[in-house]
Amino acid sequence: MRSPAAILRRLWQPHRGLFWLMVLLQLLSSCIVLFVQITDPPDALRLALGVMALIDSLLAWWLAARLWRESAPSTPS
């Protein structure tokens, strides 16, 4: 069984651009949600911002899965 540190090391890759793009997208979706909660915009704008936040989150999850897959330990043949 792998240690939790070894598992997290597969996602923590600050030398890769995908890692920073994933972090940026997560921060952007968090800022959008915070903006919606603080300002209480009109319904149409709230819907548009909500869709943007969901798309940002989905893209960030996709990048996290890609980082996870690409850093999988090689299995001996």
GUDO-607813 format. One line per 3 residues: for each residue y, z, x of N, C-alpha, C. Coordinates in steps of 0.02 Angstrom, whole numbers. Each point is the difference from the previous one (the first is absolute). Layout:
Y Z X Y Z X Y Z X ~ ... .
***
This chain:
-59 0 42 59 0 -42 62 0 44 ~ 47 -41 -19 61 -6 40 49 56 -18 ~ 40 19 48 50 52 -11 59 -28 -40 .
36 45 -35 60 -24 -38 51 -33 46 ~ 7 25 62 48 -31 46 -20 -71 17 ~ -65 -12 9 -23 -68 15 10 -46 -59 .
-7 26 -60 11 -41 -60 74 -18 -7 ~ 44 49 10 72 -14 -7 25 -45 56 ~ -32 2 57 20 -42 56 -6 -74 -17 .
-45 -16 -48 -7 -70 -20 62 -25 -37 ~ 37 45 -33 61 -20 -35 62 9 43 ~ 1 50 43 59 14 41 -1 -47 60 .
37 -56 -7 2 -50 53 73 -22 11 ~ 41 43 29 71 -16 7 15 -59 45 ~ -49 -25 37 11 -58 43 -6 -65 -38 .
-20 2 -63 -10 -60 -41 56 -7 -51 ~ 21 -61 -10 53 -14 -48 -22 14 -72 ~ -64 -12 -15 -25 14 -68 8 73 -19 .
-9 44 48 8 71 -14 71 16 -22 ~ 49 -27 36 70 14 -16 21 -34 -65 ~ -29 -58 -14 14 -33 -64 -27 42 -58 .
-60 28 9 -30 43 -51 45 62 -11 ~ 23 30 53 44 59 -6 65 -19 -34 ~ 29 -56 18 63 -23 -30 -9 -12 -75 .
-54 -31 -20 -12 -14 -71 -10 65 -39 ~ -34 49 28 -9 64 -34 67 36 -7 ~ 41 -2 52 67 31 -4 44 -36 -52 .
-5 -66 -2 41 -37 -48 -20 17 -72 ~ -65 3 -14 -21 17 -68 19 72 -18 ~ -2 45 49 21 69 -13 74 4 -14 .
40 -39 37 73 -1 -12 17 -30 -68 ~ -37 -51 -20 12 -30 -65 -14 51 -55 ~ -56 35 5 -17 50 -51 51 56 -1 .
22 22 58 51 53 4 65 -24 -32 ~ 20 -62 14 61 -28 -30 -5 -1 -76 ~ -58 -20 -26 -9 -4 -73 4 70 -30 .
-29 49 33 1 68 -27 69 31 3 ~ 38 -15 51 66 31 8 52 -33 -45 ~ 0 -67 -4 55 -34 -34 -13 -15 -73 .
-63 -1 -22 -17 -15 -69 31 -66 -23 ~ -21 -57 31 30 -65 -16 -21 -24 -69 ~ 31 -54 -25 -20 -29 -64 -73 -23 1 .
-28 -8 -59 -71 -14 -5 -23 -63 37 ~ 38 -53 -5 -20 -63 34 -1 9 76 ~ 51 33 26 2 13 72 -55 48 21 .
-13 51 -42 -54 48 14 -67 -37 4 ~ -12 -46 -46 -62 -38 0 -5 -43 63 ~ 54 -35 17 -1 -43 59 -12 40 64 .
33 57 6 -9 43 59 -70 30 1 ~ -27 17 -58 -68 26 -3 -51 -51 23 ~ 9 -62 -22 -45 -54 22 6 -11 75 .
61 1 26 10 -7 72 -35 56 39 ~ 6 62 -24 -31 56 33 -77 -6 -1 ~ -27 -23 -56 -72 -10 -4 -24 -55 47 .
37 -54 4 -19 -55 44 4 24 73 ~ 52 37 17 6 27 68 -60 45 16 ~ -18 43 -46 -57 45 12 -65 -39 8 .
-10 -50 -42 -61 -40 5 -3 -38 67 ~ 56 -27 21 1 -33 65 -14 48 57 ~ 28 60 -4 -12 50 52 -73 21 1 .
-31 8 -58 -71 17 -2 -42 -57 28 ~ 19 -62 -15 -36 -57 27 4 -1 77 ~ 60 14 27 8 3 72 -41 57 31 .
-2 57 -35 -40 57 25 -74 -19 2 ~ -23 -34 -52 -71 -22 -1 -13 -50 56 ~ 48 -43 12 -8 -49 55 -2 34 68 .
45 49 11 -2 38 62 -67 36 8 ~ -24 29 -55 -63 37 1 -58 -46 18 ~ -1 -60 -31 -54 -48 13 2 -26 71 .
59 -17 24 7 -30 66 -15 49 57 ~ 6 64 -13 -13 49 52 -67 33 -7 ~ -45 -30 -38 -67 29 -11 -37 2 67 .
-35 55 13 -39 4 62 -56 -51 -1 ~ -11 -29 58 -53 -51 4 -69 35 -1 ~ -45 -32 -34 -68 27 -5 -43 -32 53 .
-39 39 35 -43 -29 52 -55 -44 -31 ~ -15 -56 32 -50 -45 -27 -70 18 23 .
***
